[in-house]
Amino acid sequence: MVVLITGASKGIGLALAKHFLAHKYQVFGTSRTGKISDIEHDQFTGFPLDLSTTESIHKAISYIKNKGISIDILINNAGIGPDLNAVEPEESTYRKTFEVNTTGTLFFTEMIIPFINKQGKIINISSKMGSIAMCTSSDSVAYRMSKAALNMYSKILANKLQGKPKVAIVHPGWVRTMISGDDTLGRLSTEESARGIFDFVTSNFENATFWNNENQSLIPW
Ligand SMILES: NC(=O)c1ccc[n+]([C@@H]2O[C@H](COP(=O)([O-])OP(=O)(O)OC[C@H]3O[C@@H](n4cnc5c(N)ncnc54)[C@H](OP(=O)(O)O)[C@@H]3O)[C@@H](O)[C@H]2O)c1
């Protein structure tokens, strides 16, 4: 079984890559440089993908095509949060956040679909901060909006693909990574988050759902 994980150089993506490798999957992982120094494993291959540039997305798709990779599970994990906890929106971080979390993820996904098995799965790592129904805060405007837009794309994609492959959105939990600039904050370790996501993907997966990995329940859109 082949899994492709974007943003596998650190944080949740790195832990996911290690967890899938431990379960005998062949794992392809991306980072902007293509270097993923924390994994040395004969079933692992890293290659470059920068979701903020069209050229990099095209090169990554060419790489997959030229290698003849047939993907069983795509995990769109790469994401940024430069305005996390900021009260006021700021234009450059807003544009950057959308470029990576929404626009880049959307066009990368559209281009990679032909290389995903019809019985496969697409998992978009979003956030409960992108839930409109749950939003009671006024901070992190770009991050929340980018994930809400990713959620809508995921739903549209699930409607379009009709289960071939299946699509779901996962909130990984509040995880101790550097996305917020302080990896001491968070309820879950990256390993705990990865374990839960693996169980969802391999056992509890439901098409067209928004899944909370923190308490194994559905999140309102
Ligand atoms: N941590 C949390 O509590 C939490 C909560 C909810 C949702 N999430 C979501 O979980 C996902 C992973 O977050 P994380 O906390 O593990 O963050 P992280 O530790 O900062 O890792 C982010 C990953 O994305 C990659 N990346 C950054 N910019 C990129 C770009 N322009 N193009 C392609 N890849 C890029 C990074 O690789 P390089 O820098 O090496 O290129 C890195 O591998 C994100 O989608 C995030 O929104 C996290």
The ligand as an SDF file (V2000), in Angstrom:
LIG
                    3D

 48 52  0  0  0  0  0  0  0  0999 V2000
   -0.5640   21.5360   15.3200 N   0  0  0  0  0  0  0  0  0  0  0  0
   -1.8680   21.6690   15.5570 C   0  0  0  0  0  0  0  0  0  0  0  0
   -2.3160   21.8130   16.7140 O   0  0  0  0  0  0  0  0  0  0  0  0
   -2.8450   21.6310   14.4040 C   0  0  0  0  0  0  0  0  0  0  0  0
   -4.2040   21.7790   14.7030 C   0  0  0  0  0  0  0  0  0  0  0  0
   -5.1270   21.7290   13.6540 C   0  0  0  0  0  0  0  0  0  0  0  0
   -4.6860   21.5300   12.3590 C   0  0  0  0  0  0  0  0  0  0  0  0
   -3.3590   21.4110   12.0870 N   0  0  0  0  0  0  0  0  0  0  0  0
   -2.9620   21.1920   10.6930 C   0  0  0  0  0  0  0  0  0  0  0  0
   -2.1030   20.0780   10.6170 O   0  0  0  0  0  0  0  0  0  0  0  0
   -1.2260   20.2090    9.4760 C   0  0  0  0  0  0  0  0  0  0  0  0
    0.2130   19.9780    9.9090 C   0  0  0  0  0  0  0  0  0  0  0  0
    0.5540   21.0030   10.8360 O   0  0  0  0  0  0  0  0  0  0  0  0
    1.7510   20.9040   11.8760 P   0  0  0  0  0  0  0  0  0  0  0  0
    1.2380   21.4340   13.1500 O   0  0  0  0  0  0  0  0  0  0  0  0
    2.3800   19.5610   11.8330 O   0  0  0  0  0  0  0  0  0  0  0  0
    2.7220   22.0120   11.2590 O   0  0  0  0  0  0  0  0  0  0  0  0
    4.3210   22.0940   11.0890 P   0  0  0  0  0  0  0  0  0  0  0  0
    5.0100   21.3210   12.1570 O   0  0  0  0  0  0  0  0  0  0  0  0
    4.6190   23.5350   10.9370 O   0  0  0  0  0  0  0  0  0  0  0  0
    4.5600   21.3230    9.6980 O   0  0  0  0  0  0  0  0  0  0  0  0
    4.0530   21.8650    8.5060 C   0  0  0  0  0  0  0  0  0  0  0  0
    4.5510   21.0620    7.3120 C   0  0  0  0  0  0  0  0  0  0  0  0
    4.0970   21.7490    6.1230 O   0  0  0  0  0  0  0  0  0  0  0  0
    5.2180   21.9590    5.2540 C   0  0  0  0  0  0  0  0  0  0  0  0
    5.0810   23.2140    4.5300 N   0  0  0  0  0  0  0  0  0  0  0  0
    5.2050   24.4760    5.0270 C   0  0  0  0  0  0  0  0  0  0  0  0
    5.0350   25.3680    4.0340 N   0  0  0  0  0  0  0  0  0  0  0  0
    4.8140   24.6650    2.8960 C   0  0  0  0  0  0  0  0  0  0  0  0
    4.5780   25.0160    1.5460 C   0  0  0  0  0  0  0  0  0  0  0  0
    4.5800   26.2930    1.1180 N   0  0  0  0  0  0  0  0  0  0  0  0
    4.3730   24.0180    0.6480 N   0  0  0  0  0  0  0  0  0  0  0  0
    4.3910   22.7240    1.0210 C   0  0  0  0  0  0  0  0  0  0  0  0
    4.6400   22.3180    2.2860 N   0  0  0  0  0  0  0  0  0  0  0  0
    4.8360   23.2840    3.2060 C   0  0  0  0  0  0  0  0  0  0  0  0
    6.4350   21.9640    6.1750 C   0  0  0  0  0  0  0  0  0  0  0  0
    7.5830   21.5270    5.4480 O   0  0  0  0  0  0  0  0  0  0  0  0
    8.8680   22.4470    5.1200 P   0  0  0  0  0  0  0  0  0  0  0  0
    8.8170   23.6490    6.0030 O   0  0  0  0  0  0  0  0  0  0  0  0
   10.0330   21.5390    5.4130 O   0  0  0  0  0  0  0  0  0  0  0  0
    8.7300   22.7350    3.6750 O   0  0  0  0  0  0  0  0  0  0  0  0
    6.0530   20.9450    7.2320 C   0  0  0  0  0  0  0  0  0  0  0  0
    6.4200   19.6500    6.8380 O   0  0  0  0  0  0  0  0  0  0  0  0
   -1.4940   21.6060    8.9140 C   0  0  0  0  0  0  0  0  0  0  0  0
   -2.3550   21.5200    7.8200 O   0  0  0  0  0  0  0  0  0  0  0  0
   -2.1720   22.3320   10.0740 C   0  0  0  0  0  0  0  0  0  0  0  0
   -3.0050   23.3820    9.6350 O   0  0  0  0  0  0  0  0  0  0  0  0
   -2.4200   21.4630   13.0760 C   0  0  0  0  0  0  0  0  0  0  0  0
  1  2  1  0
  2  3  2  0
  2  4  1  0
  4  5  1  0
  4 48  2  0
  5  6  2  0
  6  7  1  0
  7  8  2  0
  8  9  1  0
  8 48  1  0
  9 10  1  0
  9 46  1  0
 10 11  1  0
 11 12  1  0
 11 44  1  0
 12 13  1  0
 13 14  1  0
 14 15  2  0
 14 16  1  0
 14 17  1  0
 17 18  1  0
 18 19  2  0
 18 20  1  0
 18 21  1  0
 21 22  1  0
 22 23  1  0
 23 24  1  0
 23 42  1  0
 24 25  1  0
 25 26  1  0
 25 36  1  0
 26 27  1  0
 26 35  1  0
 27 28  2  0
 28 29  1  0
 29 30  1  0
 29 35  2  0
 30 31  1  0
 30 32  2  0
 32 33  1  0
 33 34  2  0
 34 35  1  0
 36 37  1  0
 36 42  1  0
 37 38  1  0
 38 39  2  0
 38 40  1  0
 38 41  1  0
 42 43  1  0
 44 45  1  0
 44 46  1  0
 46 47  1  0
M  CHG  2   8   1  16  -1
M  END
$$$$
